[in-house]
């Protein structure tokens, strides 16, 4: 999948040769926002329109639109796991945050594509 961005919303898309159509979805939201087009320019325009439609729809119903993922999240661990992870990070001369981020990145790369 290929990424394109609009207002910090990230869309990914694929080409369907049978339909001769690009189809995409905004992936950094829990809400479902899709877009499609026959060319890359049309696809980019469709992403912009879909995001603007989503934002307008949220305004109309009085809902706060979801924001794209910030890259920050809280993680709850057992004290034992927290200690073990912190110790491993220190042994590698890394902060716990850096060690966790690198470990997650490696785990995501090793797994099957989403």
N, C-alpha and C positions, 0 to 999 in steps of 0.2 A: 504494500500500500504506500501511496505517496502522500505527503502532508502539504496542505496549504493553510494559510492563516488569515483571519480577519478579526480585528479588535481582540486579540489574544485568544480567540476561539480557534481551535485546531481541527481542521477537517482532513480526513483521509479519504482517498478515492481509489477506485479500480475501474478499469476499462472492460466493458462487456462487448466483445467483438460480434456476438450474435445480434445484439440490439444496436450496435454501433453507437454506444452511449457510455459516458462516464457517469458513475454513481458514487456518491460520497455520503459520509456521516460525520457530524461533529463528535469527536471522541473525548473531549475533556469536560463533558457534562453528563449528568445522570439522565436529564431530559433527552428525548430523542429529537434531533434536528438533522434532516437529510437534505440533499441537494443533488441535482444532476444536470448534465449538459452534453452537447455533441462535440464541443471543442474545449480546449483548456480555458480560453477566454470566456466562453459561455459558462463553464463550470465555476470559474472564479466569481463571475457575476451572480450565479445562482447561490453560491455560498454566502455572499454579502446579503443578498435578498432574503435568504432563509434566516440568517442571524437577525436582520432588522425586523422580519416578520415575528420571530420568536420574542424579541425585546418588546415589540408593540403589543403582541398578544399578552405578555406578562403584565404590561401596563394596564391593558383593558380589563383584565380580571383581578387586578390588585395584588398580583403575586410578585415577589422579589425574584428577578431572574437569577438563575444560577450563575455563578462566576466560574471562569475556567480554573482548573486546579492551580494552586499557588506554588506547589512544590514543597509545602510544609504540611506535616501531619504529626499527631501525637501517637506515640507507641507505648502500650502498656505491657510490661514484662514482669515476670516473677523476679524477686530480688536476686535469686541465684543466676538467672540468665543475664540480668543487667550487669552483675558483677563479672561474669565470664566474658561478656562482650566487651566491657570496659577494659578488662585485663588484656584481652586479645588486641584491642586497638592500641593500648599503651605499648605492648610488645612490638608493634609495628610502627611505633612513633607517629601515630595518627590520633586525631580527635575521635571520640565515639561517633559523632555525626558523620565524619568522613568515612570511617570504617563501615558503618551501617549502609551509607549510600553506595559505596563501592561493592559491598557484599550483595546488596539488592540488585544493583546493576548487573553483576556477574550472574546471579541467579536468573534474572530475566533473560539474559542472552543465552543461557544454557537450556532454557525451556523451549517448547514448541512455540512458534509464532502465534500471536493472538489474532 
